Amino acid sequence: MDEYEKLLSELKESIISYDLEKAVKLAGIVLDKGYDAIDAIEKGLTPGMDLIGERYQSGDLFLPELVMAGNAMQAAINVLKKAFVNGNKLRRVFGRVVLGTVEGDIHDIGKTIVSSLLTAGGFEVYDIGVDIKAEEFIKKALEVNANIIGASALLSTTVTKQKELIDLIKEKGLKDRLRVIVGGAITNRSWADKIGADGYGENAVEAVAVCKLLMAVK
Amino acid sequence: MDIWKLKGGQIKYLSDDQIEEIHLATLRLLQETGVVFDNEEALKIFEKNGAVVDYAKKRVWILPSMVKEALASSPDRITLAARNPKWDLILEKQRVYFGPGTNALHLLDIETGKRRPGTIQDVYDFARFIDGLENIHFYKTNIWPTDVPQETADLYQLRASYNSTKKSVGMACFSRETTRAAVKMAEVVAGGSAELKKRPPIVINVLSVSPLQWGRTNCEIIMELAQTGSVPLIIGSEPQCGTTAPVTIAGAIVLGNAENLAGIILAQLVKPGCPVMYGMVGSVSDMKSGQYASGAVELGIITACFAQLSHYYKIPMYSTGGMSDSKSSDVQAGYEKAIQIMMAAMSGANYIHDTAGLFDLCLTASFEQFVIDNEILGMVARILSGVNINHDTLALDIINNVGPGGHFLAEKHTISHLKQEHFIPEVSNRQTRQMWEAGGCRSALDTAREKARELLKKHWPEPLQEDMDKELLSIIESTEKKLGVR
């Protein structure tokens, strides 16, 4: 096994053992040695994440292990991003997703779990936090060239903000460019349909499936 | 057994030292880590009273002296009035009461068995249904009506509850305006502002968002209710071990305790002496999915620990127990609920909600499950009633008279003590196999379903007088005008 192959294998292992420090260190070595950052992601990190994802789906892993692996992956990518030149050579991802909890709502854990699963599932995720105005969702989505916005709400009094977001996107003529998925215990399929959402998931696993479907249909 | 005089405390889950340790750790957490209050008015109140406040971070660091003062001024006892005064709740020490809760989004239709979204009619039906269940002490709004304006749905729930049950009513409010309106409605039902002070027929709950956050609207509601000085307010938290709280039970306890005390301090700073209840709905998260594990055994453990803390602090408690993650009235529902209810009741938790009619990760209500849970509650009530040991119950002369080889069936003593000493089940089947087969092999669920249908058909408590109900409706309508609804 040559030096590069060994490095790829160690990158994969760092994700499987959800070792963030090691993943970051190895990403630094990739840059130092001048190896191809995209290739390192696709042949080193992604296979590790795929395996983690498989093990999680089959019930062998707990959520913290998935989240930690996702964090290690994200941290390593953040290091390797420095080698992407002006966004010319963007890595192949299923899609880019901006996630947030709507304005007036600070519930966050469900969205955080969706973020981990989407990262594990091969998406690039931008979690912009809680209490997010509709304009902010859109601004971030345009900035990072996202395909999907995921808006979470937990309260009957804040769930209407999901509709506001979709209406604003329509108003700006961005409906074809930005898909919106909604979730949170207060939501359901008929609410999602009523407000014109492009997708709805009852839990985090469904959210990933919906995102994949949306990207395939695109 | 008198269902209205239950006392817990048979379980003392933690030692006195452990309780002390939790309290001291909480003081440290409040002073060194602090809590976020997403509300400028609340932050100002904290700062004015000596807390360290960072307005940019919306964070408050609370000193131990503030905790002491708030605990000293919070009342030791609260009366929650019912339309039938015999059903008033006396919340103090280790007195135990059971009720349902809170705002399931769906129910299992009693005719079709299928799950469907809740409606305002379901609120009327569930409230009058529990009115007829003898082991349930109060009604906490258990189903969310999706067919009324959502901005005032909490008020429609309250109106439906008052009209349908004479047991005491508890609810959650979702805005400052509806909180104000709910207080007005309670005042109408109480019979005036003086009566509202003496015997408030309402309690309203708010919860923090773990870890360590009080949301904008809930801060407003705390301040609004505290200002009344007399309307009871539940200030609680729902930490989940492993996701929004440390995975360790101790860590979740100290976190939830800090959030509760911080909220209670805000209320006491607004109005010293206002009646507050100390609330806990925490559990573990299921660590495969990250979801709230409503049926977990750890919920029972956490409830028991908080019951002890509530006694230590001498503040009445809003507690939780009796849920299940099962999607139906099956075996899992039975054991999860029974374990939780036992832990809560035997630890002397006061107002135990979610004890009946709820399962499926808190999302679905069921009339049949209410009947089954009523039975479980009856069994636990029997545990709490204890064993009477006196000359009469020791029955030495009876035993002497019956003598070796005799029987007790025909003794007057037997029939006169039977109903106090034995729990008489109505759902559980004790027949022989032969009789059971001859009767059609009915399960507990079959029996419960039949009883539920019967109760729904026959039990119609007297509603409010028409004038009073009209007044409640006009309060709702004027609130809707203010909020720009319809």
Contacts between the chains, C-beta under 8 A, distances in Angstrom:
chain1	res1	chain2	res2	distance
A	59	B	288	6.6
A	62	B	287	4.6
A	62	B	288	6.2
A	63	B	242	7.8
A	63	B	243	7.9
A	63	B	285	7.9
A	63	B	287	5.5
A	63	B	288	6.3
A	63	B	289	6.9
A	63	B	290	4.9
A	64	B	242	7.0
A	64	B	247	8.0
A	64	B	287	6.7
A	104	B	216	6.9
A	104	B	217	7.3
A	105	B	215	7.8
A	106	B	38	6.8
A	106	B	209	5.1
A	106	B	213	5.8
A	106	B	215	5.3
A	107	B	209	6.0
A	108	B	209	7.8
A	109	B	240	7.5
A	109	B	243	4.9
A	109	B	244	5.3
A	109	B	285	7.9
A	109	B	290	6.8
A	110	B	290	7.5
A	113	B	243	7.8
A	113	B	290	4.3
A	131	B	38	7.8
A	155	B	174	6.7
A	156	B	144	7.1
A	156	B	150	5.1
A	156	B	153	6.6
A	156	B	174	6.2
A	157	B	150	7.5
A	157	B	151	7.1
A	157	B	174	4.7
A	157	B	175	6.2
A	157	B	217	7.0
A	159	B	150	7.8
A	160	B	150	7.6
A	185	B	105	7.6
A	185	B	363	7.4
A	186	B	105	7.4
A	188	B	105	7.5
A	188	B	117	7.7
A	203	B	289	6.7
A	203	B	291	7.2
A	204	B	289	7.4
A	204	B	290	6.9
A	205	B	289	7.9
